[in-house]
Amino acid sequence: MDLMRVGDLMAMVNAGLNATSALALFAGYRFIRQRSLHAHRRAMVIAVTTSAIFLVFYLTRVALTGTHDFAGEGLAKVVYLSILFSHMGLAVVVVPLVLRLLYLVRCRRFSAHSRLARWTFPIWAYVSVTGIIVYLLIYQVYGYS
């Protein structure tokens, strides 16, 4: 199997990790609204774990195969780049936010955790969902060059 096929396979795995993270995030949100703290914790552990594995795989894939050019043109490319740049910017922002949430839980500062989670959840959810959209657009809908 050549390097590009390995990279393509890793991209597909990453899309699955993003999907798992998104589902776990939404489940965690639902569980905390129901005051099911143990279920919330399990869902969030899954979200953090899959996001961390995603980051390792993503950096490995980029190191092996580099980035890919989007093959779409015109409005499709404008939409893709808008999604991609917002996804990338917010992905950078969400990492320290999630780390801070984990720190607050570890220190049992649940009130501060709850206040920060209200801001972090929509950002993290957006990053997870748009990660799937970026994958679909570049690998499935338009292909890459």
N, CA, C and O of each residue as an XYZ file, in Angstrom:
580
protein
N       0.861     -1.177      0.000
C       0.000      0.000      0.000
C       0.908      1.242      0.000
O       1.815      1.356      0.824
N       0.653      2.162     -0.930
C       1.490      3.353     -1.026
C       1.075      4.391      0.025
O       0.020      4.283      0.650
N       1.932      5.391      0.196
C       1.747      6.410      1.226
C       0.449      7.204      1.065
O      -0.206      7.527      2.056
N       0.077      7.518     -0.170
C      -1.156      8.291     -0.382
C      -2.389      7.497      0.046
O      -3.333      8.061      0.601
N      -2.380      6.189     -0.212
C      -3.521      5.359      0.222
C      -3.580      5.287      1.745
O      -4.662      5.301      2.331
N      -2.417      5.211      2.378
C      -2.375      5.220      3.839
C      -2.950      6.541      4.356
O      -3.746      6.557      5.295
N      -2.539      7.646      3.732
C      -3.058      8.959      4.118
C      -4.562      9.063      3.926
O      -5.261      9.607      4.781
N      -5.064      8.547      2.814
C      -6.507      8.568      2.554
C      -7.258      7.729      3.591
O      -8.329      8.119      4.057
N      -6.690      6.583      3.945
C      -7.307      5.736      4.969
C      -7.303      6.448      6.318
O      -8.289      6.394      7.053
N      -6.202      7.112      6.642
C      -6.132      7.859      7.904
C      -7.153      8.997      7.920
O      -7.744      9.288      8.959
N      -7.357      9.634      6.779
C      -8.355     10.713      6.708
C      -9.752     10.155      6.981
O     -10.555     10.795      7.660
N     -10.041      8.979      6.460
C     -11.343      8.361      6.697
C     -11.492      7.993      8.182
O     -12.552      8.199      8.773
N     -10.436      7.456      8.767
C     -10.463      7.146     10.206
C     -10.686      8.426     11.005
O     -11.448      8.433     11.972
N     -10.023      9.504     10.602
C     -10.192     10.787     11.298
C     -11.626     11.291     11.209
O     -12.147     11.839     12.180
N     -12.261     11.117     10.073
C     -13.666     11.513      9.946
C     -14.523     10.704     10.921
O     -15.446     11.239     11.535
N     -14.218      9.428     11.059
C     -14.930      8.594     12.024
C     -14.683      9.039     13.458
O     -15.597      9.029     14.283
N     -13.451      9.426     13.752
C     -13.142      9.945     15.091
C     -13.880     11.249     15.356
O     -14.384     11.465     16.458
N     -13.948     12.125     14.346
C     -14.713     13.370     14.492
C     -16.188     13.080     14.729
O     -16.822     13.716     15.571
N     -16.729     12.129     13.994
C     -18.134     11.770     14.160
C     -18.386     11.205     15.560
O     -19.382     11.541     16.201
N     -17.489     10.357     16.020
C     -17.619      9.788     17.362
C     -17.548     10.883     18.417
O     -18.328     10.896     19.368
N     -16.609     11.793     18.239
C     -16.480     12.911     19.173
C     -17.747     13.754     19.192
O     -18.234     14.121     20.261
N     -18.280     14.062     18.016
C     -19.500     14.870     17.938
C     -20.665     14.162     18.626
O     -21.395     14.777     19.403
N     -20.838     12.886     18.347
C     -21.922     12.138     18.983
C     -21.759     12.099     20.501
O     -22.732     12.249     21.241
N     -20.526     11.897     20.958
C     -20.264     11.867     22.402
C     -20.526     13.237     23.029
O     -21.063     13.327     24.133
N     -20.147     14.293     22.324
C     -20.406     15.649     22.840
C     -21.901     15.907     23.003
O     -22.343     16.399     24.041
N     -22.667     15.575     21.980
C     -24.110     15.799     22.057
C     -24.761     14.902     23.117
O     -25.690     15.323     23.806
N     -24.272     13.675     23.241
C     -24.776     12.795     24.300
C     -24.420     13.372     25.670
O     -25.253     13.386     26.577
N     -23.181     13.849     25.817
C     -22.755     14.442     27.079
C     -23.593     15.648     27.448
O     -23.936     15.840     28.614
N     -23.921     16.458     26.460
C     -24.787     17.622     26.693
C     -26.169     17.159     27.191
O     -26.716     17.707     28.148
N     -26.700     16.165     26.536
C     -28.015     15.635     26.935
C     -27.963     15.069     28.351
O     -28.862     15.305     29.159
N     -26.893     14.315     28.644
C     -26.776     13.706     29.971
C     -26.650     14.757     31.074
O     -27.241     14.598     32.142
N     -25.901     15.811     30.834
C     -25.748     16.825     31.876
C     -27.063     17.574     32.079
O     -27.377     17.982     33.197
N     -27.828     17.757     31.013
C     -29.154     18.385     31.139
C     -30.105     17.514     31.960
O     -30.998     18.019     32.641
N     -29.900     16.207     31.885
C     -30.718     15.263     32.662
C     -30.150     15.031     34.062
O     -30.712     14.274     34.853
N     -29.035     15.688     34.354
C     -28.331     15.523     35.635
C     -27.813     14.102     35.834
O     -27.693     13.630     36.965
N     -27.510     13.433     34.744
C     -26.925     12.100     34.800
C     -25.405     12.266     34.721
O     -24.808     12.143     33.651
N     -24.797     12.546     35.872
C     -23.384     12.937     35.913
C     -22.439     11.825     35.469
O     -21.453     12.091     34.781
N     -22.726     10.587     35.853
C     -21.840      9.482     35.461
C     -21.886      9.251     33.949
O     -20.853      9.023     33.319
N     -23.067      9.311     33.384
C     -23.190      9.151     31.932
C     -22.528     10.330     31.212
O     -21.886     10.149     30.178
N     -22.685     11.529     31.760
C     -22.024     12.711     31.179
C     -20.512     12.516     31.184
O     -19.843     12.770     30.183
N     -19.988     12.071     32.298
C     -18.538     11.871     32.391
C     -18.051     10.839     31.368
O     -17.037     11.053     30.705
N     -18.766      9.730     31.243
C     -18.370      8.704     30.265
C     -18.385      9.267     28.846
O     -17.461      9.033     28.067
N     -19.436     10.008     28.520
C     -19.530     10.591     27.178
C     -18.384     11.571     26.932
O     -17.811     11.596     25.843
N     -18.054     12.364     27.926
C     -16.996     13.354     27.747
C     -15.615     12.708     27.673
O     -14.735     13.197     26.965
N     -15.427     11.614     28.402
C     -14.160     10.872     28.278
C     -14.018     10.346     26.853
O     -12.928     10.389     26.281
N     -15.107      9.852     26.280
C     -15.075      9.387     24.891
C     -14.766     10.552     23.950
O     -13.952     10.407     23.038
N     -15.405     11.704     24.158
C     -15.172     12.866     23.299
C     -13.721     13.328     23.371
O     -13.106     13.602     22.341
N     -13.171     13.415     24.579
C     -11.778     13.846     24.743
C     -10.825     12.829     24.128
O      -9.880     13.198     23.429
N     -11.074     11.560     24.388
C     -10.186     10.505     23.874
C     -10.192     10.469     22.350
O      -9.129     10.429     21.730
N     -11.371     10.484     21.743
C     -11.424     10.432     20.278
C     -10.840     11.698     19.663
O     -10.220     11.636     18.602
N     -11.026     12.829     20.304
C     -10.430     14.073     19.793
C      -8.908     14.035     19.890
O      -8.217     14.503     18.985
N      -8.389     13.484     20.974
C      -6.931     13.387     21.127
C      -6.333     12.425     20.098
O      -5.296     12.709     19.500
N      -6.996     11.290     19.900
C      -6.527     10.332     18.887
C      -6.602     10.977     17.504
O      -5.692     10.818     16.691
N      -7.694     11.708     17.242
C      -7.810     12.429     15.981
C      -6.600     13.335     15.767
O      -5.999     13.316     14.693
N      -6.239     14.120     16.766
C      -5.134     15.069     16.621
C      -3.832     14.352     16.277
O      -3.085     14.806     15.410
N      -3.556     13.241     16.947
C      -2.341     12.464     16.651
C      -2.384     11.932     15.222
O      -1.405     12.054     14.486
N      -3.507     11.346     14.828
C      -3.639     10.809     13.469
C      -3.566     11.916     12.421
O      -2.931     11.743     11.381
N      -4.207     13.044     12.688
C      -4.196     14.147     11.729
C      -2.769     14.645     11.509
O      -2.339     14.805     10.367
N      -2.043     14.888     12.582
C      -0.665     15.373     12.447
C       0.214     14.343     11.748
O       1.090     14.702     10.962
N      -0.019     13.069     12.033
C       0.733     11.999     11.355
C       0.415     11.988      9.870
O       1.321     11.886      9.042
N      -0.874     12.092      9.523
C      -1.260     12.084      8.107
C      -0.659     13.263      7.364
O      -0.146     13.097      6.257
N      -0.714     14.441      7.947
C      -0.149     15.621      7.286
C       1.366     15.475      7.138
O       1.928     15.878      6.119
N       2.026     14.905      8.141
C       3.473     14.691      8.048
C       3.813     13.699      6.933
O       4.833     13.841      6.258
N       2.954     12.697      6.745
C       3.221     11.679      5.728
C       2.858     12.135      4.317
O       3.601     11.875      3.371
N       1.714     12.819      4.171
C       1.206     13.102      2.825
C       1.033     14.583      2.524
O       0.746     14.947      1.383
N       1.202     15.441      3.517
C       0.991     16.870      3.299
C      -0.487     17.207      3.229
O      -1.344     16.376      3.532
N      -0.772     18.426      2.830
C      -2.160     18.854      2.682
C      -2.603     18.628      1.235
O      -1.779     18.407      0.347
N      -3.895     18.686      1.018
C      -4.440     18.460     -0.320
C      -5.159     19.706     -0.802
O      -5.771     20.424     -0.012
N      -5.084     19.957     -2.081
C      -5.818     21.065     -2.683
C      -7.255     20.634     -2.944
O      -7.520     19.501     -3.346
N      -8.175     21.565     -2.707
C      -9.584     21.312     -2.966
C      -9.832     21.405     -4.463
O      -9.402     22.364     -5.105
N     -10.515     20.429     -5.021
C     -10.712     20.361     -6.468
C     -11.914     21.167     -6.958
O     -12.046     21.407     -8.158
N     -12.792     21.588     -6.045
C     -13.959     22.368     -6.456
C     -13.561     23.767     -6.903
O     -12.455     24.232     -6.627
N     -14.477     24.430     -7.597
C     -14.206     25.779     -8.105
C     -15.373     26.697     -7.773
O     -16.449     26.246     -7.382
N     -15.136     27.999     -7.936
C     -16.201     28.983     -7.793
C     -16.788     29.033     -6.396
O     -16.064     29.041     -5.400
N     -18.114     29.066     -6.338
C     -18.816     29.167     -5.062
C     -18.503     27.983     -4.154
O     -18.396     28.148     -2.939
N     -18.356     26.795     -4.729
C     -18.034     25.605     -3.929
C     -16.720     25.809     -3.181
O     -16.598     25.436     -2.015
N     -15.745     26.398     -3.853
C     -14.449     26.624     -3.210
C     -14.547     27.692     -2.128
O     -13.904     27.574     -1.085
N     -15.342     28.733     -2.363
C     -15.536     29.779     -1.356
C     -16.190     29.184     -0.112
O     -15.759     29.458      1.008
N     -17.227     28.373     -0.307
C     -17.912     27.733      0.817
C     -16.952     26.813      1.559
O     -16.874     26.850      2.787
N     -16.219     25.986      0.812
C     -15.256     25.060      1.418
C     -14.218     25.815      2.243
O     -13.959     25.463      3.393
N     -13.629     26.844      1.659
C     -12.584     27.588      2.377
C     -13.139     28.302      3.601
O     -12.450     28.413      4.615
N     -14.363     28.783      3.524
C     -14.997     29.417      4.685
C     -15.158     28.412      5.827
O     -14.853     28.705      6.983
N     -15.636     27.243      5.478
C     -15.790     26.194      6.489
C     -14.424     25.775      7.023
O     -14.239     25.653      8.233
N     -13.469     25.555      6.122
C     -12.137     25.101      6.524
C     -11.464     26.102      7.450
O     -10.951     25.713      8.500
N     -11.453     27.390      7.087
C     -10.744     28.382      7.900
C     -11.419     28.586      9.255
O     -10.733     28.749     10.265
N     -12.744     28.578      9.292
C     -13.419     28.698     10.593
C     -13.148     27.444     11.435
O     -12.944     27.535     12.645
N     -13.147     26.287     10.789
C     -12.849     25.032     11.478
C     -11.431     25.071     12.065
O     -11.232     24.735     13.232
N     -10.469     25.475     11.268
C      -9.076     25.501     11.719
C      -8.872     26.490     12.871
O      -8.235     26.167     13.873
N      -9.413     27.685     12.715
C      -9.254     28.694     13.761
C      -9.870     28.259     15.075
O      -9.260     28.400     16.134
N     -11.080     27.730     15.003
C     -11.749     27.299     16.230
C     -11.128     26.020     16.805
O     -11.187     25.800     18.015
N     -10.538     25.181     15.958
C      -9.848     23.983     16.452
C      -8.655     24.381     17.322
O      -8.362     23.725     18.322
N      -7.980     25.443     16.942
C      -6.859     25.941     17.753
C      -7.371     26.500     19.076
O      -6.754     26.294     20.121
N      -8.487     27.202     19.031
C      -9.064     27.810     20.232
C      -9.589     26.761     21.203
O      -9.463     26.927     22.416
N     -10.174     25.686     20.688
C     -10.855     24.726     21.553
C      -9.883     23.899     22.398
O     -10.254     23.451     23.482
N      -8.665     23.689     21.934
C      -7.725     22.846     22.684
C      -7.472     23.388     24.097
O      -7.656     22.645     25.061
N      -7.058     24.647     24.258
C      -6.857     25.122     25.639
C      -8.155     25.183     26.450
O      -8.132     25.021     27.670
N      -9.276     25.415     25.781
C     -10.553     25.426     26.504
C     -10.860     24.051     27.087
O     -11.261     23.941     28.246
N     -10.674     23.006     26.291
C     -10.929     21.640     26.765
C      -9.939     21.273     27.873
O     -10.320     20.661     28.870
N      -8.684     21.645     27.699
C      -7.696     21.367     28.745
C      -8.074     22.065     30.051
O      -7.919     21.494     31.130
N      -8.564     23.284     29.954
C      -9.005     24.016     31.147
C     -10.214     23.324     31.784
O     -10.290     23.218     33.008
N     -11.160     22.855     30.961
C     -12.306     22.124     31.513
C     -11.863     20.882     32.274
O     -12.380     20.591     33.352
N     -10.904     20.149     31.713
C     -10.392     18.955     32.387
C      -9.716     19.320     33.704
O      -9.879     18.625     34.707
N      -8.967     20.402     33.697
C      -8.313     20.879     34.923
C      -9.358     21.242     35.987
O      -9.216     20.870     37.152
N     -10.389     21.957     35.589
C     -11.431     22.372     36.531
C     -12.144     21.169     37.143
O     -12.450     21.171     38.335
N     -12.409     20.150     36.340
C     -13.049     18.936     36.862
C     -12.105     18.238     37.838
O     -12.515     17.803     38.914
N     -10.856     18.140     37.452
C      -9.863     17.476     38.320
C      -9.771     18.168     39.672
O      -9.611     17.516     40.704
N      -9.874     19.496     39.660
C      -9.826     20.278     40.908
C     -11.190     20.375     41.590
O     -11.334     21.037     42.617
N     -12.185     19.710     41.010
C     -13.544     19.686     41.553
C     -14.167     21.083     41.620
O     -14.936     21.388     42.531
N     -13.825     21.916     40.652
C     -14.388     23.268     40.553
C     -15.513     23.224     39.511
O     -15.388     23.764     38.412
N     -16.597     22.576     39.884
C     -17.678     22.273     38.953
C     -18.444     23.508     38.493
O     -18.928     23.549     37.362
N     -18.557     24.499     39.345
C     -19.258     25.722     38.956
C     -18.488     26.442     37.838
O     -19.075     26.870     36.845
N     -17.173     26.567     38.014
C     -16.345     27.192     36.971
C     -16.340     26.334     35.706
O     -16.350     26.859     34.593
N     -16.324     25.016     35.885
C     -16.372     24.097     34.746
C     -17.663     24.319     33.948
O     -17.641     24.392     32.720
N     -18.763     24.422     34.653
C     -20.054     24.614     34.004
C     -20.107     25.925     33.227
O     -20.619     25.962     32.107
N     -19.587     26.990     33.807
C     -19.586     28.298     33.120
C     -18.742     28.254     31.846
O     -19.156     28.771     30.808
N     -17.568     27.643     31.921
C     -16.701     27.563     30.744
C     -17.264     26.591     29.705
O     -17.126     26.819     28.504
N     -17.892     25.520     30.160
C     -18.450     24.524     29.233
C     -19.543     25.123     28.356
O     -19.738     24.684     27.223
N     -20.251     26.114     28.867
C     -21.300     26.768     28.063
C     -20.721     27.427     26.813
O     -21.396     27.520     25.788
N     -19.484     27.879     26.899
C     -18.801     28.486     25.743
C     -18.052     27.442     24.920
O     -17.988     27.531     23.694
N     -17.494     26.462     25.603
C     -16.663     25.467     24.933
C     -17.480     24.487     24.113
O     -17.076     24.121     23.009
N     -18.619     24.055     24.631
C     -19.426     23.044     23.936
C     -19.765     23.436     22.502
O     -19.511     22.647     21.592
N     -20.335     24.632     22.255
C     -20.686     24.932     20.857
C     -19.457     25.032     19.944
O     -19.527     24.678     18.767
N     -18.348     25.507     20.480
C     -17.123     25.597     19.666
C     -16.633     24.200     19.323
O     -16.336     23.910     18.164
N     -16.549     23.339     20.320
C     -16.070     21.968     20.125
C     -17.000     21.201     19.190
O     -16.540     20.472     18.311
N     -18.306     21.364     19.381
C     -19.269     20.691     18.508
C     -19.105     21.168     17.070
O     -19.126     20.358     16.143
N     -18.942     22.479     16.876
C     -18.748     23.033     15.535
C     -17.492     22.447     14.890
O     -17.515     22.053     13.724
N     -16.408     22.391     15.646
C     -15.146     21.854     15.118
C     -15.326     20.386     14.729
O     -14.848     19.968     13.674
N     -15.995     19.610     15.551
C     -16.203     18.188     15.235
C     -17.068     18.002     13.992
O     -16.736     17.211     13.109
N     -18.162     18.723     13.930
C     -19.080     18.577     12.791
C     -18.448     19.103     11.508
O     -18.547     18.461     10.462
N     -17.803     20.257     11.575
C     -17.182     20.787     10.353
C     -15.989     19.944      9.915
O     -15.648     19.934      8.732
N     -15.353     19.243     10.837
C     -14.294     18.307     10.451
C     -14.834     17.227      9.541
O     -14.175     16.837      8.577
N     -16.023     16.739      9.837
C     -16.673     15.728      9.001
C     -17.031     16.336      7.639
O     -16.839     15.708      6.598
N     -17.548     17.552      7.666
C     -17.931     18.221      6.415
C     -16.716     18.450      5.524
O     -16.780     18.220      4.316
N     -15.609     18.901      6.113
C     -14.379     19.116      5.342
C     -13.924     17.808      4.703
O     -13.566     17.774      3.526
N     -13.940     16.728      5.492
C     -13.566     15.421      4.936
C     -14.466     15.054      3.759
O     -13.978     14.676      2.694
N     -15.769     15.165      3.949
C     -16.701     14.795      2.878
C     -16.482     15.634      1.629
O     -16.487     15.106      0.518
N     -16.289     16.934      1.802
C     -16.095     17.803      0.642
C     -14.797     17.489     -0.099
O     -14.787     17.420     -1.328
N     -13.709     17.301      0.637
C     -12.423     17.131     -0.047
C     -12.204     15.705     -0.545
O     -11.558     15.511     -1.575
N     -12.723     14.712      0.157
C     -12.450     13.324     -0.231
C     -13.603     12.651     -0.976
O     -13.359     11.798     -1.829
N     -14.833     13.008     -0.681
C     -15.972     12.284     -1.243
C     -16.709     13.052     -2.333
O     -17.055     12.485     -3.370
N     -16.950     14.334     -2.103
C     -17.760     15.104     -3.044
C     -16.929     15.600     -4.227
O     -17.296     15.379     -5.382
N     -15.815     16.267     -3.943
C     -15.028     16.883     -5.021
C     -13.710     16.165     -5.293
O     -13.113     16.367     -6.350
N     -13.257     15.359     -4.394
C     -11.940     14.764     -4.564
C     -10.878     15.829     -4.356
O     -11.200     16.998     -4.145
N      -9.660     15.445     -4.413
C      -8.569     16.405     -4.225
C      -7.563     16.228     -5.342
O      -7.509     15.200     -6.017
N      -6.762     17.283     -5.511
C      -5.753     17.210     -6.571
C      -4.360     17.245     -5.989
O      -3.379     17.193     -6.730
